[in-house]
Amino acid sequence: MSPAGRLLAVAGERAILTLFDAQTGELLRCLEGHDLSTGKVGGVTAVTFSPDDDVLYSGGEDRRIIRWSGRRVTSSVNGRRRT
């Protein structure tokens, strides 16, 4: 859950990070970026938001930490865009 309570990030199978509107439960965005070549299911193992809700970080079994910038994270709440 983001600090402001607007977003819920779920680390899922197949290296996909899913964002939901925390108030409505609406699916907002699926973020893909972790590498599945490790051959393991559930590639995203950790998520955290910056204190201002503008940045999301995810860690995975591919041993990478990805910084998801504000536009890809917060615009999905404001504009209700799904990708």
Stockholm file with secondary structure:
# STOCKHOLM 1.0

chainA/1-83         MSPAGRLLAVAGERAILTLFDAQTGELLRCLEGHDLSTGKVGGVTAVTFSPDDDVLYSGGEDRRIIRWSGRRVTSSVNGRRRT
#=GR chainA/1-83 SS CCTTSSEEEEECGGGEEEEEETTTCCEEEEEECSCGGGCCSCCEEEEEECTTSSCEEEEETTSCEEEECHHHHHHHHHHCCCC
#=GC SS_cons        CCTTSSEEEEECGGGEEEEEETTTCCEEEEEECSCGGGCCSCCEEEEEECTTSSCEEEEETTSCEEEECHHHHHHHHHHCCCC
//
